[in-house]
Amino acid sequence: MRQLRIIFIGKSTKFSTSQLLAISKKYEIVGIVESDPSPGKDLSKSRGKKLYLATFVKRVLGKPSLKAMAQEWKTPYFFLSKTGMKELESFVRNIVPDVICVASMSQLLKRDVFSLPRLGTINVHPSLLPKYRGPYPLLWTVLNMEKTGGVTIYFIDDGEDSGAIIRQETFPIESGESYQSIEVKIRNIASRLLIRTLDDLTLGTIKPTPQPLTSPTARARRPKPGDPLIDWKWPIERIWHFLRGTEGVLNILPSPIPWLPGQHWHIGDFDRSQHQEKPGQLSRDKRGWFLAHKDGKIYLKHSPDLVKAFKCIASRIFD
């Protein structure tokens, strides 16, 4: 039985690179595609010295880099810009993979691409599909105070996260659990499910289950600047849970130091002590900074992170 030849599509994030590393331990990676993290801008114009300098900076800063991994493994690499779908088709046709494995990308694959591998194209999605189809499932899972999260492996089709389901697994979400903690759970489950799915594809034992046409939840869209994601009529537990579950990712609170990039509030605990501040207002008491709520105080902490500021500045320059 021959080994599967896999083209991997992802972003230079911990989630994507952890999936690539997991499957590379067992299967042959014959191509790596990096999805443009900012589809509104064409980053494919980064060439020559600037691109090599960007890769070097990412290595120094410890930022995951699919390009660096491709260079180290001597694996064909392709950067997918917002206008590069036809070039991606040629890239895939030249390599002739058995499977395309997707773990995060900024645009939908076209049929001309996802139909090319003989065993299909699979994607890992951090929700229990058909719930939370779209690019930001974890955000809306936390916002709606779901007590159970999920990871789904499915075959990509013409829709958005609508293809036939291969495997799913659930996990508990604790009250006030941090985004980082939830993401670790997702990464570990996704790696395990991807390996099992690739094993089943090798053996020909896949029995996918079609999804219903509609989702029971609204599309997990990307928030727009100024979106009123918090309703101050919510119980304090829900707002605290949402802030904890999006800390360091969404950062909807004003920056503690507006002129220093990469800074955000760390969300502490909450209590039900009385105060005179308006809901949503930042204030201080003997314990320190807090976010006012009609039912109490959500405490905040901040220590200026100069390393994070430098990383943020470098990322803006080189990404």
C-alpha positions in Angstrom: 0.0 0.0 0.0 1.6 3.3 -1.1 1.9 6.3 1.2 -0.5 9.2 0.7 0.9 12.2 -1.0 -0.5 15.3 0.6 -0.6 19.0 -0.2 -1.1 21.0 3.0 -2.9 24.4 2.9 -2.8 26.7 6.0 -1.6 29.9 7.5 1.6 30.8 9.5 -0.2 30.2 12.8 0.3 27.8 15.7 -3.0 26.0 14.7 -1.9 25.4 11.1 1.7 24.5 11.7 0.8 22.1 14.5 -1.5 20.2 12.1 1.2 20.1 9.4 3.8 18.8 11.9 1.4 16.1 13.1 0.5 14.7 9.7 4.1 15.0 8.4 5.3 12.5 11.0 3.3 9.8 9.3 2.5 11.0 5.7 4.4 12.5 2.8 4.0 16.3 2.4 4.6 17.0 -1.3 3.5 20.7 -1.2 2.8 23.5 1.2 0.4 26.3 0.4 0.3 29.4 2.6 -3.1 31.2 2.5 -2.9 35.0 2.5 -3.9 36.1 6.0 -5.2 39.4 4.7 -7.3 38.6 1.7 -8.2 42.3 1.3 -4.6 43.0 0.4 -2.5 41.2 -2.2 0.6 40.2 -0.2 2.0 38.2 -3.1 3.9 41.3 -4.2 6.4 40.7 -1.5 9.4 39.3 -3.3 13.2 38.9 -3.2 15.1 40.4 -0.2 11.9 41.6 1.5 10.3 38.1 1.6 13.5 36.5 2.8 13.9 39.2 5.5 10.3 38.6 6.6 11.0 34.9 7.0 14.2 35.6 9.0 12.3 38.0 11.3 9.6 35.4 11.9 12.2 32.8 12.8 13.9 35.3 15.2 10.6 36.2 16.9 9.5 32.6 17.1 6.5 33.2 14.9 5.4 30.1 12.9 6.3 30.2 9.3 5.0 27.8 6.6 7.6 29.2 4.2 10.4 28.5 6.6 9.1 24.9 7.1 8.9 24.4 3.3 12.5 25.6 2.9 13.8 23.4 5.7 12.0 20.3 4.3 12.8 21.2 0.7 9.1 21.0 -0.1 7.4 22.9 -3.0 5.8 26.1 -1.6 3.1 28.4 -3.0 1.7 31.6 -1.5 -2.0 31.9 -2.3 -3.0 35.6 -2.8 -6.5 36.8 -3.3 -6.1 36.5 -7.1 -4.0 33.4 -7.2 -6.5 30.6 -7.5 -5.6 29.7 -11.1 -1.9 29.6 -10.2 -2.8 27.3 -7.3 -4.6 25.0 -9.7 -1.5 24.7 -11.8 0.6 24.1 -8.6 -1.7 21.2 -7.6 -1.9 19.7 -11.1 1.9 19.6 -11.4 2.3 17.8 -8.0 -0.6 15.4 -8.4 -1.4 14.8 -4.7 -3.6 12.1 -3.4 -5.2 14.4 -0.9 -5.3 18.2 -0.1 -5.5 18.8 3.6 -6.7 22.3 4.7 -6.2 23.7 8.2 -7.3 27.4 8.0 -7.4 29.6 4.9 -8.8 33.0 4.1 -10.8 32.1 1.0 -12.9 29.3 -0.4 -11.3 26.8 -2.7 -12.7 26.5 -6.2 -13.9 23.2 -7.6 -11.1 23.4 -10.1 -8.8 22.9 -7.2 -10.5 20.8 -4.5 -11.7 18.2 -7.1 -8.2 17.5 -8.3 -6.8 15.0 -5.7 -8.0 11.4 -6.3 -9.2 11.1 -2.7 -10.6 14.5 -2.3 -9.9 17.6 -0.2 -10.5 17.6 3.5 -10.7 20.5 6.0 -10.5 20.8 9.8 -13.1 23.2 11.2 -13.2 24.2 15.0 -16.9 23.8 15.5 -19.4 21.0 15.7 -20.8 21.4 12.1 -23.3 22.3 10.9 -23.1 24.8 13.8 -21.0 27.9 13.3 -20.1 27.7 9.6 -17.8 30.5 8.7 -14.4 32.0 9.4 -14.8 32.8 13.2 -16.5 29.8 14.8 -14.7 30.0 18.1 -15.5 33.6 18.6 -19.2 33.0 18.3 -19.1 29.8 20.3 -17.7 31.8 23.2 -20.0 34.7 22.6 -23.0 32.5 22.9 -21.7 30.8 26.0 -21.7 27.3 24.5 -20.7 24.8 27.2 -19.5 22.3 24.5 -17.1 23.0 21.6 -16.3 20.8 18.7 -13.9 19.9 15.9 -15.1 18.6 12.5 -13.2 17.0 9.6 -15.2 17.1 6.4 -14.8 17.0 2.6 -14.7 20.4 1.0 -17.5 21.1 -1.5 -18.7 24.3 -3.3 -20.3 25.7 -0.1 -18.8 27.3 3.0 -18.1 24.5 5.6 -21.0 22.5 4.1 -19.4 19.3 2.9 -20.0 15.8 4.1 -18.7 15.1 7.6 -16.0 12.5 8.1 -15.3 12.8 11.9 -16.3 14.9 14.8 -15.3 15.2 18.5 -16.7 17.4 21.2 -14.9 19.0 24.2 -16.1 20.9 27.3 -15.7 24.7 27.6 -15.4 25.8 31.2 -16.8 29.1 32.5 -14.2 31.9 31.9 -11.9 29.6 30.0 -9.2 31.5 28.1 -9.0 31.5 24.3 -5.5 30.0 24.5 -6.7 27.1 26.6 -9.6 26.4 24.2 -7.3 26.5 21.2 -4.9 24.0 22.8 -7.8 21.6 23.1 -8.8 22.2 19.5 -5.2 21.7 18.2 -4.8 18.4 20.0 -8.2 17.0 18.9 -7.7 18.2 15.3 -4.3 16.5 15.0 -5.7 13.3 16.2 -8.8 13.4 14.0 -6.7 14.3 10.9 -4.4 11.3 11.4 -7.4 9.0 11.8 -9.0 10.5 8.7 -5.9 10.1 6.6 -5.6 6.5 7.9 -9.1 5.8 6.8 -8.6 7.4 3.4 -5.6 5.1 2.9 -7.7 2.0 3.8 -10.7 3.2 1.8 -13.0 3.0 4.9 -14.4 6.5 4.9 -18.2 6.8 5.3 -19.0 10.5 5.2 -22.3 11.9 6.5 -24.0 14.7 4.4 -24.8 17.9 6.3 -28.2 19.5 6.3 -28.6 22.4 3.9 -29.0 25.0 6.7 -27.1 25.6 9.9 -28.9 26.0 13.3 -26.7 29.0 14.0 -26.0 32.3 12.2 -22.9 32.4 10.1 -19.7 32.8 12.2 -18.7 36.0 10.4 -15.7 38.2 10.9 -16.7 41.1 13.2 -16.6 44.5 11.7 -14.9 47.5 13.5 -17.3 49.0 15.8 -19.6 46.0 16.0 -21.5 46.1 19.3 -20.6 42.6 20.3 -21.3 43.1 24.0 -24.8 43.9 25.3 -24.4 45.4 28.7 -27.8 44.0 29.7 -26.2 40.6 29.7 -25.4 39.0 33.1 -21.9 39.8 34.3 -20.9 36.1 34.0 -21.6 36.2 30.2 -19.6 39.3 29.6 -16.7 38.1 31.7 -16.8 34.7 29.9 -16.7 36.4 26.5 -13.8 38.8 27.4 -11.8 35.9 28.8 -12.5 33.7 25.8 -11.3 36.3 23.3 -8.5 37.9 25.2 -5.4 38.5 23.0 -7.4 37.8 19.9 -10.4 40.1 19.6 -9.4 42.8 22.2 -12.6 44.8 22.0 -11.6 46.9 25.0 -9.5 50.1 24.4 -5.8 49.5 24.5 -4.2 50.2 27.9 -1.4 52.2 26.1 -2.9 53.5 22.8 0.4 54.6 21.3 2.2 51.2 22.0 1.0 48.5 19.6 0.4 44.9 20.7 -0.9 45.7 24.2 -4.2 44.5 25.7 -5.9 44.1 29.0 -5.6 40.8 30.8 -9.0 39.7 32.1 -9.0 38.7 35.8 -11.9 37.6 38.0 -15.1 39.5 38.8 -17.1 40.2 41.9 -20.5 41.7 42.7 -19.4 44.7 44.7 -21.3 47.9 44.3 -20.0 51.0 42.5 -21.2 54.3 40.9 -19.7 53.8 37.4 -21.7 53.4 34.1 -21.7 49.9 32.6 -18.7 49.5 30.3 -16.7 52.2 31.9 -13.1 51.7 32.9 -12.3 52.7 36.5 -10.0 52.0 39.5 -10.5 51.0 43.1 -8.1 49.6 45.8 -7.7 46.4 43.8 -6.8 48.1 40.6 -8.5 48.6 37.2 -11.9 47.2 36.6 -14.6 47.2 33.9 -17.9 48.4 35.4 -21.1 46.3 35.1 -24.5 47.0 36.7 -24.0 43.8 38.8 -20.4 44.3 39.8 -16.8 44.7 38.6 -14.7 42.7 36.1 -11.0 43.2 37.1 -8.3 44.0 34.6 -4.5 43.8 34.7 -1.9 45.2 32.4 1.9 45.0 32.3 3.5 46.7 29.3 4.8 43.9 27.0 7.7 45.4 25.1 8.5 42.1 23.4 4.9 41.8 22.1 5.1 45.5 20.9 8.2 44.7 18.9 6.7 41.6 17.4 3.6 43.6 16.5 5.7 46.3 14.8 7.8 43.7 12.9 4.7 41.9 11.8 3.2 45.1 10.4 6.4 45.8 8.5 7.0 42.3 7.1 3.6 40.6 6.8 
